[in-house]
Amino acid sequence: MTSTRLPGKVLLKVMGRPILSYQIERLRRVNNIDNIIIATTINRDDDPIVEFCKRESVSYFRGSENDVLDRYYQAAKKFGVNDVMRITADCPLIDPQICDNIIQIYLESDIDYIHTGLTFAEGLDCEVLSFNVLERSRREASLLSEREHVTQYVHNHPELFKKVTFQNKTDDSKYRFTVDEQEDFLVVKAVIEALYEESIKLYTHEIKNYLDSHPDVFSLNSHIIRNEGLLKSLKDD
């Protein structure tokens, strides 16, 4: 709730629903997951997220605000999680099929970590790692960027982990439907209002087609730098 660029973003409403509820709805369509856990903070500003979880019957954990890596570790430990699929809460249009593909590769391969590559649209980011990797990262990570961005330690130490980058069949990097800025929210709002129906699963190709045919919407956030928060953290290191 204390996002500096767009405060309260995950509970901003579209068609009377917080965008976080759209994400939860989509994640519930992912196969091979046992539980959805929202890892929020002990900051009282995040009380509304806890209330949302209670209303929606979603598991939650409250931990450190700044040490996100420790928060993830403590959440996984509390719920006895062996493998973690990490989704950031500002991706309300996450694609269940992509998540399924990531999980399948992870389960069928002898790897520690898998993540979507930059060929995917921003807002479809998905990664899976084992609890052992999470535990080691939490124990050894020292940079502030590694504590803030959960898997940055893994990326910084490819010699320690068996990792795979899952690339898209096409380069969709120009598309952006994450929610970091007000312009991002306006894009997601327009997409949901135009396409969402309970009978429509809102596939990624539908979102892309909508943005292609509505350049006025596409251009709203096309100037925003990808992974801007991470780049700032790396610079601060």
N, C-alpha and C positions, 0 to 999 in steps of 0.2 A: 504493500500500500504506500510505501514511502519512496517509490521510484522518483528520482530527481527530474527525469525528462517528462514523465506523465504520471503524476501522483494518482494512486487509486486505480490504475489502468485495468487490473484484472477483474474489477467489479463494475467497470463501465457497462452500461446497459445498451443492448440493441434489441428492438422489438420486445421490450419489457424484461429481458433476461440479461444477467451479467455475462460477459464474454467467457468467463471461466466455466460457466455451465455448458456452453457449446463445446468447449474443449473436453470436459468430463464426458459428455454425451458421446463424443467421437471416440474417446479412449475406451469407453465401455464396449465398442465394437471391435477392439483389437483381440485377436485370439492369443491363447497361451500366456495371459497375464492373470495372476491370482488376486491381486489387490491394487487399487489406486490409492496412493498416499500423497497428500499434500504436505510438503515440508515447508512450513511457514516459520515465523519468528516469534520470540517472546515479547517483542515490542507491542505495547497496547494498541498501537495503530492498526495492527493486524488482527485484532479481535473480530472485525467483520468477516474476515476470511474463515475464522473458526466457526462463526455462526453460520456461514454458508455451508461449511462441511457438515455441520450438524443437521441442517435442513435437508441437504442432499444425500445424507447417509454415506459420506465419504470419509475414509480414515484420514487422520491428520497427525502431525507431529510439530511441536514448537521447539526451536533451538536458536542458535546464535544468529544474529542479524548479519554480521559482517563475515564470519567464518562459515561460508556456505558449505564448504567441504566437510567440516565437522558436523554441520546440521544434517547433511545427507547421510553421513556415516552413522550418527546417532539414531536417525530415523530407521535406517535399514537394520541396525542392531536391535532396536526395540521391537520391530515387527518380524524379526527372524528371516530377513530376505537374503536369499543366496545369490540372486542375479537382479540387477537393477536396470530398468529401462528409464532413462532420464529424458523428460520433456520439460521445457521451461513453460511457465504458466502464461506467457504472453504469445502463445501460438494457438489461438482458438480454432484455426482451420487445419489443424494437424490431420494428416492423412492416415487412417487406420491401416490401409493396404501397405503403405511404405513401412509402417511400424511392424506389421506382420512379416514383411520380407527381411527386415533387419533381424528380428528375433529368430526367424528360421535359419538364416545363415549362421548366427551366433550359436544356436543349439546344435547345428550339424558340423561345426568346425572346431578345431582345437585352437581357439583364440581367447584372448583376455578382454578384448574391447573392439567394438565396431561402431561406426558413426556415419551419418550421411555426409557426402562431400558437397563442395561449393557449386556443383552442377544442379543441385536442387534449389527451388525457390526458397528464399528466406522466410521462415515460418513453418517449414516442414522438418525442422531439425529434430533428429532422434538419435539416441545412442544407447548402447547396452554394454554394461561392464559387470564383472563378478564382484561379489562382496570382498574377496581377497584383494582385488585391485583397489577397491575403494578404501579398504583398511590400510593398505600400504601407502597409498597416496596421502591419506590423512596423517599417517605417522611421519612421513618423510618430507612432505611439501613444505617449503619455507617462504617462497615468494608470495607477496600479497595477491598477485594475480592467480596463483595456484590455489589459494584459500578461497578466493571469491568465485572463481570459475572451476567447477567441480572436477573436470577432467583435464585441466590444463597441465597438471603434472604428468599425466600419461602422454600427452602430446610432446612435452619437453623431454621425455626420456623413452624414445622408441626402442632403445637397446634393452629396456627392462621388460617390455610387454609385447605380446603378439597382438598387433592391431590391424584392423582392416578398414579401409575407406570405401563405403558403398556409393558408387557414382550413379547418377541418373542416366537414362538412355538418351536424353536430350539435354542441352544446356539451357536450363530454366533460371539461370542466375539473375536475369533481369527482373524477375517477378519478386514482389515483396508483399507478404501478407502476415507478417508478424506485427506486434503492437508495442513500439517503443516511443513513438511520438504521436502528437495529436493527428498529424496527417495520416499516419498508419491506421489509427482508429477509424478515420473517415473512410479509408479504403475498405477495411474489414466490414464496417457498418454497411457500406453500399453493396458489397458482395452478398452479405447475409440477407439484407432486405430484398435484393433482386432475385436471389436464387433459393433461399432456404424454404423448404417445406418439409414436413415430417416424412413425406413419401420420397423425397429426394435426398440422396446421401451426400450431396455436395462434393463430388469427386474433384480432384485437382485439375483435370482437363476442363471441367466446367468453369472453374474459377479462372483459369488461363484464358479460355474463350471469352468470358465476360470482360476481362481486363483488356484483351486485344480489341474487342469491339467497343470499348468505352475508354478511349485514350485520355479523356478528361479525368477519369478516376485513376487510371494507371499512373498518370503524371503527378498526382498529388504527392506521392512519397518516393518517386523515382530518384530524387536527388540525395536521399539519405544514404550514408555510408554503411555498408554491411558490417555487422559485428562491431559497431562503434564503441560499445561498452567494453568489450574485450581489448580493443586497440588502446583505449584510454588506460586500462589497467596495466597493460604491457608497458606503456610509456611511463606510468607512475613507478613501475619497478626500477 
